[in-house]
């Protein structure tokens, strides 16, 4: 069974059938929302709204540990993250889909490990390749089958939020090698790695990052909403095909 974590613009999966919801309890508190179990293209899936069903939980307040633990308890075989991002690259305009392959973490103060409690042995995990390659390739294949396209690879800068970045911060991210900026890949990705759950993401570019192109003088939130609505229709189609490949 595959898990799908939905971010901004994807608080539910309208193309799921035989839906039932289950409230999960974990040693790390409650997840962002009840787990939604169902089927997509005859394949079993479970959906979790990262920011809550009403999109009320900001990125730095998401209980990432509870979310990932709950999915592990549900015995999922892998996790696909759907997240909106800003583009640092001029050739990735709004509406671009990207399946990233690297992360640079700029977040702070978030609970980022299951193994940091009192008398809990420290566990180091290899994070050289933060996204599972097999699941990445399945996502890319699904995009092709859906008649769409997604860029293979991209460096995701995980910013703290909830505010958007300054133009100078985006300049710094670019110097560091980042191509996309979002707020939720960390610690979500590393927590999945700690529990040995394959994890990959499909990122939806909804705006140019601060100081770039049409965002040179500011971010236009009305435009973001339009791109989100149009792009998430495409993402749902990709997810349907993912359940078939």
PECOR-V401316 format. One record per residue. BURIAL is b if it has 24 or more other C-alpha atoms within 12 Angstrom, else e. D_FIRST is the distance of its C-alpha to the first C-alpha in whole Angstrom. Layout:
burial=<BURIAL,BURIAL>
d_first=<D_FIRST,D_FIRST>
This chain:
burial=<b,b,b,b,b,b,b,b,b,b,b,b,b,e,b,b,e,e,e,e,e,e,e,b,e,e,e,b,e,b,b,b,b,b,b,b,b,b,b,b,e,e,e,b,b,b,b,b,b,b,b,b,b,e,e,e,b,e,b,b,b,b,b,b,b,b,b,b,b,b,b,b,b,b,e,b,b,b,b,b,b,b,b,b,b,b,b,b,b,e,e,b,b,b,b,b,b,b,b,b,b,b,b,b,b,b,b,e,e,b,e,b,b,b,e,e,e,e,e,e,e,e,e,e,e,e,e,e,e,b,b,b,e,e,b,b,b,b,b,b,b,b,b,b,e,b,e,b,b,b,b,b,b,b,b,b,b,b,b,b,b,e,e,b,b,e,e,e,b,b,e,e,b,b,e,e,e,b,b,b,b,b,b,b,b,b,b,b,b,b,b,b,b,b,b,b,b,b,b,b,b,b,b,b,b,b,b,b,b,b,b,b,e,e,b,e,e,e,b,e,e,e,e,b,e,e,b,b,b,e,b,b,b,b,b,b,b,b,b,b,b,b,b,e,e>
d_first=<0,4,7,10,13,16,20,23,23,19,19,17,15,18,16,13,14,15,14,15,15,15,18,17,19,20,23,23,23,21,19,20,19,17,13,12,10,10,9,11,13,11,7,5,5,7,11,13,17,18,22,21,21,25,25,27,26,28,26,28,27,23,22,20,20,19,16,14,15,14,10,11,12,9,7,5,6,7,9,11,15,17,20,24,26,30,31,34,35,37,35,32,33,31,28,27,24,23,21,22,23,25,26,29,29,32,30,32,32,28,26,25,24,23,26,29,30,33,33,30,30,30,27,27,24,25,24,26,23,21,18,16,18,15,13,16,17,14,15,19,18,17,20,22,20,21,24,24,25,23,25,24,25,26,28,26,29,27,30,31,31,32,35,34,36,40,41,42,39,37,40,39,36,37,39,36,34,32,31,29,29,27,26,23,21,23,22,19,18,20,19,15,17,19,16,15,12,12,13,15,16,18,21,24,27,29,32,35,35,38,41,40,41,40,40,43,44,41,38,38,35,36,35,32,31,32,30,27,27,27,25,22,22,22,19,17,18,17,13,14,15,12,10,12,13>
